[in-house]
Amino acid sequence: MASPPPSGIFVPVPTFFARKTAADYNPTTPPVDIPTQVAHSLYLARAGIRGLVLLGSTGEAVHLTNADRNAVISGVRAGFDGAGFKDYPLIAGTAAQNITEAIAQLEDAKKAGAQWGLCLAPGYFASAVSQDGVEAWFKAVADASPIPILIYHYPGVSNSVPVPPTTIAKLSSHPNIVGCKLSHGALDDHILVASSPLIDHSHFHVFTGLGQQLLPVLTIGGAGAIDGLAAIYPRAVVKLYETYHETLGEKAGKSNGTGIKEKLAEMRNLQYLISACEKLIVRWGTVGIKEA
């Protein structure tokens, strides 16, 4: 069985493109700005972020050529290695509908330095998609992928194709499917996956894609978050994750009960602030993250 990404806070980083003042700027197809990409990645790692998702929805992967994709992953990997962050966790997103193309992107991602892939559910013909079809699609990709994959369920960008907890539970037993990112507000579905007795949670990690759900998701067994706000305020999101684990999670000691009310109040306040800021992410999206 392949290993999942470590628990913690991951950032789905935006992809940075060349400024208008750059010598090679092209308004139709601007080149990627690898030095800025690396600088932002290192800033996040030094702020306590556990790993990055490159080329996800926030990373505008659908706008990139395969050459751009490979340049971003290999550039960030080289930047981490050069700064002393060897083997820093990198997850590469795929947005391909075609199984062969998704596998090709995963093969390229491995060569460029990513350890895991994040595969968006195929939803172009969502109204005709069956759960048997979704399950078969992910299994076919996982069977041939050279790196472990996570299921990416984001109805907002996949034509609302359903990937219910029952399907995720079935897929979780695949040796090369090691987790999921759930980017929707159905907390009951998070519970039915993260707390499911049918899933081996040492092999399959559940990440919420919404920082405004981080504290509730941690309490029901979630591994952490892959959260856009953490690209701007990484320390705040990491602080909530760490405070939870120091108070109620695996790091909690037997003698910390006297301060638990204070810690709970601190966590609730942090979750409130994060949730308030997440409204800005919803409003401004990738452009807002880059400007911040």
C-alpha positions in Angstrom: 0.0 0.0 0.0 1.3 3.4 -0.9 1.7 6.1 1.8 -0.6 9.2 2.0 0.7 12.8 2.2 1.4 13.8 5.8 -1.3 15.3 7.9 -1.3 19.1 8.3 -2.0 22.2 6.3 -1.3 22.2 2.6 -1.6 25.2 0.3 -3.0 25.0 -3.3 -0.7 27.6 -4.6 -1.5 30.0 -7.4 0.6 29.9 -10.5 2.5 33.1 -11.1 2.9 34.5 -14.6 5.4 37.0 -15.9 4.6 40.6 -15.2 3.6 43.0 -18.0 7.0 44.6 -17.7 8.9 41.4 -18.4 10.9 41.1 -21.6 9.2 37.9 -22.6 5.6 39.0 -21.6 2.9 37.9 -24.0 -0.7 39.1 -23.2 -2.2 36.0 -24.8 0.0 33.3 -23.3 2.2 34.9 -20.6 5.1 32.6 -19.5 5.2 31.3 -16.0 7.3 33.2 -13.5 9.4 30.4 -11.8 11.5 32.7 -9.5 8.3 34.2 -8.0 6.8 30.7 -7.7 9.8 29.5 -5.8 10.0 32.5 -3.5 6.3 32.1 -2.5 6.7 28.4 -2.0 9.7 28.9 0.3 7.8 31.6 2.2 5.0 29.1 2.9 7.4 26.3 3.9 9.1 28.6 6.4 5.8 29.6 7.8 5.0 26.0 8.8 3.0 24.8 5.8 3.3 21.0 5.6 3.2 20.7 1.8 2.0 22.3 -1.4 -0.5 21.4 -4.1 0.8 22.7 -7.5 -1.4 23.0 -10.6 -4.7 22.6 -8.8 -7.8 24.8 -9.3 -6.1 27.8 -7.7 -3.1 27.0 -9.8 -5.0 27.5 -13.0 -3.8 24.2 -14.3 -6.3 24.2 -17.2 -4.6 27.3 -18.6 -1.1 25.8 -18.7 0.7 23.8 -21.4 2.4 20.5 -20.4 5.7 22.3 -20.7 4.5 25.0 -18.2 3.3 22.3 -15.8 6.6 20.6 -15.8 8.5 23.8 -15.4 6.5 24.8 -12.4 6.9 21.4 -10.6 10.6 21.0 -11.4 11.3 24.7 -10.6 9.7 24.5 -7.2 11.4 21.1 -6.4 14.8 22.6 -7.4 14.1 25.7 -5.2 13.2 23.5 -2.2 16.2 21.3 -2.6 18.5 24.3 -3.0 17.1 25.9 0.2 17.5 22.7 2.3 13.9 21.5 2.1 14.8 18.1 0.6 11.8 15.8 0.0 9.3 18.6 0.8 5.8 17.2 0.1 4.5 18.2 -3.3 1.1 17.2 -4.8 0.5 17.8 -8.5 -3.0 18.4 -9.7 -4.5 16.9 -12.9 -7.6 18.2 -14.6 -7.7 15.8 -17.5 -11.0 14.1 -18.4 -9.1 11.4 -20.5 -7.6 8.6 -18.5 -4.5 8.3 -20.7 -3.9 12.1 -20.5 -4.3 12.0 -16.7 -1.8 9.2 -16.4 0.7 11.1 -18.7 0.4 14.1 -16.5 1.1 12.0 -13.4 4.1 10.4 -15.1 5.5 13.9 -15.9 4.7 15.1 -12.4 6.8 12.3 -10.9 9.7 13.1 -13.2 9.5 16.7 -12.3 9.6 16.0 -8.5 6.0 15.5 -7.2 5.3 12.6 -4.8 1.5 12.5 -5.2 -1.2 13.4 -7.7 -4.5 15.1 -7.0 -7.0 14.0 -9.7 -10.2 15.9 -10.3 -13.3 13.9 -10.9 -14.3 13.8 -14.6 -17.4 15.8 -14.9 -17.7 17.1 -18.5 -20.7 14.9 -19.1 -21.8 14.9 -15.5 -25.4 14.1 -16.2 -24.4 10.8 -17.9 -21.9 9.8 -15.3 -22.7 6.8 -13.1 -21.0 5.9 -9.8 -19.7 2.8 -11.4 -18.1 4.9 -14.1 -16.5 7.3 -11.5 -15.1 4.4 -9.6 -13.8 2.7 -12.8 -12.2 6.0 -13.9 -10.2 6.5 -10.7 -9.2 2.9 -10.5 -7.9 2.9 -14.0 -5.8 6.1 -13.3 -4.5 4.7 -10.0 -3.6 1.3 -11.6 -1.2 3.0 -14.0 -0.1 6.0 -12.1 3.6 6.0 -11.0 2.7 8.0 -7.9 -0.1 7.6 -5.4 -3.2 9.7 -6.1 -5.9 11.5 -4.1 -9.5 12.0 -5.2 -10.3 15.6 -5.8 -14.0 16.3 -5.3 -14.8 19.9 -6.2 -18.4 20.1 -7.6 -17.9 23.8 -8.5 -15.4 23.1 -11.2 -16.4 19.5 -12.2 -20.0 20.2 -13.4 -21.4 19.1 -10.0 -20.5 15.4 -10.8 -21.3 13.5 -7.6 -18.7 11.5 -5.7 -20.6 10.4 -2.6 -19.0 8.9 0.5 -20.0 5.4 -0.6 -17.9 5.7 -3.7 -14.9 7.2 -1.9 -15.1 4.4 0.7 -14.8 1.8 -2.1 -11.9 3.7 -3.8 -10.1 4.0 -0.5 -9.2 0.3 -0.5 -7.1 0.8 -3.7 -3.4 0.5 -2.8 -2.5 3.5 -4.9 -5.4 5.8 -3.8 -4.3 7.5 -0.6 -6.7 10.2 0.3 -9.1 12.9 -0.9 -9.7 16.6 -1.0 -13.3 17.5 -0.4 -14.0 21.1 -1.6 -17.6 21.5 -0.8 -19.7 22.5 2.2 -21.4 19.2 3.0 -20.0 18.6 6.4 -22.0 15.4 6.7 -20.1 13.9 3.8 -16.8 14.9 5.4 -18.0 12.9 8.5 -19.1 9.9 6.5 -15.6 9.7 5.0 -13.3 10.9 7.8 -15.0 8.9 10.5 -15.9 5.9 8.4 -15.1 2.5 10.0 -14.9 1.1 6.4 -11.8 3.2 5.6 -8.3 2.5 6.8 -7.3 6.0 7.8 -3.7 5.2 8.2 -3.6 4.7 4.4 -6.3 7.2 3.3 -6.1 10.8 4.5 -9.1 13.1 4.3 -8.4 16.8 3.7 -11.0 19.5 3.5 -10.6 22.1 0.8 -12.2 24.8 2.9 -10.3 26.4 5.8 -13.7 27.6 7.2 -14.3 23.9 8.0 -10.9 23.1 9.5 -11.8 22.8 13.2 -15.0 20.8 12.7 -13.1 18.5 10.2 -10.3 17.9 12.6 -12.7 16.8 15.3 -14.2 14.1 13.2 -10.9 12.6 12.0 -9.7 14.8 9.1 -6.0 14.9 8.3 -6.0 18.7 7.7 -6.8 21.2 5.0 -5.7 22.1 1.5 -6.7 25.7 1.9 -6.3 28.8 -0.4 -6.4 31.3 2.5 -3.2 29.7 3.9 -1.4 31.1 0.8 -1.9 34.5 2.4 -2.1 33.8 6.1 -0.2 30.5 6.6 0.6 31.0 10.2 -3.0 31.6 11.3 -4.2 28.4 9.7 -1.2 26.4 10.9 -1.8 27.8 14.4 -5.3 26.4 14.5 -4.2 23.0 13.3 -1.4 22.9 15.9 -3.5 24.1 18.7 -6.1 21.5 18.1 -3.5 18.7 18.1 -1.8 20.1 21.2 -5.1 20.3 23.0 -7.2 17.4 21.7 -5.2 15.5 19.1 -2.2 13.1 19.1 0.1 15.6 20.8 -2.2 16.3 23.7 -0.8 15.5 27.1 -2.6 14.1 30.1 -2.0 17.2 32.2 -3.4 19.8 29.8 -7.0 19.5 30.9 -6.8 22.5 33.2 -6.4 24.9 30.2 -8.7 23.2 27.8 -11.5 25.8 28.1 -9.0 28.5 27.2 -7.6 26.5 24.3 -11.1 25.8 23.0 -11.9 29.5 23.1 -8.6 30.2 21.2 -9.4 27.7 18.6 -13.0 29.0 18.1 -11.6 32.5 17.7 -9.1 31.4 15.2 -11.7 29.5 13.3 -14.0 32.6 13.3 -11.2 34.8 11.9 -10.3 32.2 9.3 -13.9 31.8 8.2 -14.3 35.6 8.0 -11.2 35.8 5.8 -12.4 32.9 3.7 -15.3 35.1 2.5 -12.6 37.2 0.7 -11.3 34.1 -1.0 -14.7 33.2 -2.2 -15.3 36.8 -3.5 -11.9 37.4 -5.1 -10.6 33.9 -6.0 -7.2 33.3 -7.4 -6.7 37.0 -8.4 -7.3 38.1 -4.8 -4.7 35.5 -3.5 -2.1 36.8 -5.9 -2.7 40.4 -5.1 -2.5 39.7 -1.4 
